[in-house]
Amino acid sequence: MGEFKVHRVRFFNYVPSGIRCVAYNNQSNRLAVSRTDGTVEVYNLSANYFQEKFFPGHESRATEALCWAEGQRLFSAGLNGEIMEYDLQALNIKYAVDVFGGPIWSMAVSPSGSQLLVGCEDGSVKLFQITPDKIQFERNFDRQKSRILSLSWHPSGTHIAAGSIDYISVFDVKSGSAIHKMIVDRQHMGVSKRKCIVWGVAFLSDGTVISVDSAGKVQFWDSATGTLVKSHLIANADVQSIAVAEQEDSFVVGTAEGTVFHFQLVPVTSNSSEKQWVRTKPFQHHTHDVRTVAHSPTALISGGTDTHLVIRPLMEKVEVKNYDAALRKITFPHRRLISCSKKRQLLLFQFAHHLELWRLGSTVATGKNGDTLPLSKNADHLLHLKTKGPENIICSCISPCGSWIAYSTVSRFFLYRLNYEHDNISLKRVSKMPPFLRCALQILFSEDSTKLFVASNQGALHIVQLSGGSFKHLHAFQPQSGTVEAMCLLAVSSDGNWLAASGTSAGVHVYNVKQLKLHCTVPAYNFPVTAMAIAPNTNNLVIAHSDQQVFEYSIPDKQYTDWSRTVQKQGFHHLWLQRDTPITHISFHPKRPMHILLHDAYMFCIIDKSLPLPNDKTLLYNPFPPTNESDVVRRRTAHAFKISKIYKPLLFMDLLDERTLVAVERPLDDIIAQLPPPIKKKKFGT
Amino acid sequence: MVSDQKPLGSWSVKQGQIITCPAVCNFQTREYIVVHDNKVLRIWNNEDVNLDKVFKATLSAEVYRILSVQGTEPLVLFKEGAVRGLEALLADPQQKIETVISDEEVIKWTKFFIVFRHPVLIFITEKHGNYFAYVQMFNSRILTKYTLLLGQDENSVIESFTASVDRKFISLMSLSSDGCIYETLIPIRPTDPEKNQTLVRSLLLKAVVSGNTRNGVALTALDQDHIAVLGSPQAASKECLSVWNIKFQTLQTSKELPQGTSGQLWYYGENLFMLHGKSLTVIPYKCEVSSLAGALGKLKHGQDPGTHVMPRFVNWETPQGCGLGFQNSEQSRRIEDSEKHIEVEVRKFLALKQTPDFHTVIGDTVTGLLERCKAEPSFYPRNCLVQLIQTHVLSYSLCPDLMEIALIKKDVQLLQLCLQQFPDIPESVTCACLKIFLSIGDDSLQETDVSMESVFDYSNSVHDEKMEEQTEILQNGFSPEEDKCSNCDQELNKKPQDETKESTSCPVVPKRAALLNAILHSAYSETFLLPHLKDIPAQHITLFLKYLYFLYLKCSENATMTLPGINPPTLNQIMDWICLLLDANFTVVVMMPEAKRLLINLYKLVKSQISVYSELNKIEVSFRELQKLNQEKNNRGLYSIEVLELF
């Protein structure tokens, strides 16, 4: 199959931000996740947990609350005191409304989905009406003494519970007055703590209020009388989050010790109608604080400081015991943060607020499989490019020739020209960007680095001609009338004639760059596109979807290739379909047109289209070299998928030249090492 | 006596032919069927005179019996265990007959029943002294095989069988060569027909016939409560027919048969048939409804028969204010009988197990029994309760009275069982059990039959030299000399040798140890247990502490810190109980001079535990550092160029 020199890169010092909030939407089966840097991501749980949308973060915008309202509208509120609505089509922020109550700590959507309630630093609870295109302030509830950290509506919408410091208030929505004030015990393991923070409340239809607090307690209150009914001490540290199932028969809480507890409403004795809440299962999938939990009908979802999003299916609720019943731990973004200049062997790393440019080292030695070769030149950190302003970088790209770097934030687009003189490098910003090039969702250079393709958040695709140190706007493909769907993925053919663009939901459009018109649209497929690329010479578009299907579509013929049809007829190997991370990059071998290179976070694969496809009985992954005596057997069982799992977690892999690969790994241990230390738990004795 | 009556008809086979199977009547066609020479079937009716000329069919296999009951076609049971309906067999007499039972297995007895309008055939086979029961269901065509376990008396030979059917099981009674009648319950609906199942028999009646009569022994069930036995009651006496009430273990009636019998006995339509000498004797016998009064001979004739239909317990109401010895013995006899009876009923119920309301029924039964126990202090169906507890469906909250009564009766065996089986015993009850376990005398313990599973025989596994060596190893990782507070160690080290010896022998008898282990295994909450522990007398606390300390020393003898044996107490349980006892009673124990040495030992023990844990924490930290170093080593290259070959 071939021998490669692999540049194994582990200096991409990427640390994902901790998860602050998760919000699950039952209608669309989508999960919104906000991180501590203000990033908001939307996962489609029906599409193999694919991260299909994201909104870049902002330094001053720490989201403290996230919720879905009627019509699948997503709102967030944060410490900057604003409520924001996200445009899930155009992938930008629709508007931000200042609530004038200081930092917002909590937010809850009414059961009808038409009203929004926020709890503020100054102790106020404010009610907003959700109108079709905005939100409108309606009124204040009785002002409380201290900040409102948690809110929950009664399912009938008549009452709300608000968790504050040392007490929980129950409000009547109609009058806006507090009808009960339930004082939470400050005692923690017999020691009186300074304050008891009510991190979360949940209001059940029978009038029970469940609270979780910083003293490690889960408490049940009767909201009618304002009395404590039951108390569970579950942790030595804070219990920070709670989420109740829609049927109100189970709920989940997350603690600062990284434990998630499942509570269930079970009959006191078999065949009795009297039921009680029982702590049933503890899960320890996190090392750090579980800041937020969600309860989907079939799974417990948790996230926290350790940056993992954990989806733990409830086995009793899962009907088919297939691969969906397995635990999911999502750590890395489902998009590329790395681009590479093949000609100059450069890697561009994208961080939240800066870019790093590295030059790969070299070696003159050769070796056999598995050898580590002595370096004649080590990798160099060439450039550290910091963004101005508080906004996170959305996307970035380095041109194949290595002389251009482009990146974009929400409000500005930056293009730099690089000059190399021996070991010195000089950087020059191309000024006077046209106003339409403000916010790019994806940037791509043509193979010869003469053209720049930009997908803007307005749905338009811009083509820019680069020559010398200047640029010229050539054309803009406007979106089909009526749609504003943003394009998130771009692919250009090596001859520069074809440009493929894919949106968030479905549909890949192929444009003819020479004639500047839409060439064709690839038949729609149910699952979102995770990666695509156009093969040189043949101009076949290879598309990977989140359900792990890979299609090959001939752009000149406007139809799927024979190979793709064969694959679809026979089906992929079951182990291939069971992988749980999406393919994030596809590339091709310049000399071997039959090869497709692709990778996800845990494997890298070369598909050799000339070989037979594996069926479910053949071994998909075989890391061992063939031995002489079994060569015949080996040749007979050889199949198209050549898989390597050596490099993981793999964030990027590409072919630099015929015999050289570059692999960028990000070991989890390195991420953990950069997180704050977790709460220490004693293992032995008392 | 009908011995002088003439037979209605008589037929005989030709000379040289031998009848190998008793003739039966096919009730559906009013024909008779007989087999001669094992394979030749003859069928005739009243009009036929010469047996040689009647219908003849030669079969391909040897017949054991033809079985016929009213309402269904006769069945043919072959010697190899296969069964055929007569019609199906006559349609093709030469059909191949399969072999069901193994080589050398011989059919000993068979019976054919109609249960719920479905025919059920049972036959017993014997092979090398082992007995097997086969139950063939004709509606489902399921053949279930059971192995009959003979119990303690493995050498006894079964002489005769009889069986009666109830709604859900076949009660198979067997008369053994030891002269006792045993009962085996066979469920009609098999739990798992694929599996080879075993059945245990239980003693029903003792010594009904003399143990050494070899032949002429037979028994037959008359109804649910009565059986008729043919045989000689004592070795020397003449053979006689006796009817026994099995419920009350009483002899109902008996008749001498001076001319001897051939060991054949039938019961059809309230008549007993047997061979007496050379004549067939018919004795009409009607079973009375079984009642205690009848069994004791006090049944008033002409009583309203309706009273017998009442629940059976009603028959044994306790007479108030009985003072006479005779009455006492009669009463205890009654209670014993009723306990025995309840036990049999419970066993029958448990044999079935499959009812959907099993839990409820068990709960109700226990509650009923306990209510009666409370009303009648002398009533205590112990075996029954044991059986019910062993169903694993009871819990303390379901029958709180059970342990209360056992505590009153000081029934340590039952208490042990409860502690092992119930998940929800309140701490006060656990503590009450502990009190009894500590205070009960050694001699009364000897009589009890407690489960010794958790106790390992400590006595012979201990050697003084070894023990001493082990205490050294116990202090692994920190030497006593380095310790800051070493004066008490020195004091201890100065103690004479015999102290070590003392601590190595178990301070309690094994049976008490088993009981205490049950306490150690039970679940508790510290807060609720502590106040109750304060009520235990100080010398008992000391004894328990000594035992716990002994267990701790045993634990520390091996590297895994476990005790030998099945399900022994764990180190954590032992340590927790030591802490609990000391917390509750320290002020009392510290005043006792005899406890001083123990306390010093315990102090040393706690200190060593603390040291072990601190060492473990140190090791943990060192390991973490090592892990870090290891990671750094792995991460040494943030960048490398490697060679990869894909195959």
Interface residues (C-beta under 8 A of the other chain):
Chain A: M1 G2 E3 F4 K5 V6 H7 R8 V9 R10 F11 S270 L360 G361 S362 T363 T366 G367 K368 N369 G370 D371 T372 L373 L375 N378 A379 I606 N622 F624 P625 P626 K642 S644 I646 L661 P667 D669 D670 K682 K683 F684 G685 T686
Chain B: H359 Q609 I610 V612 Y613 S614 L616 N617 E620 Q631 N635 G637 L638 Y639 S640 I641 E642 V643 L644 E645 L646 F647
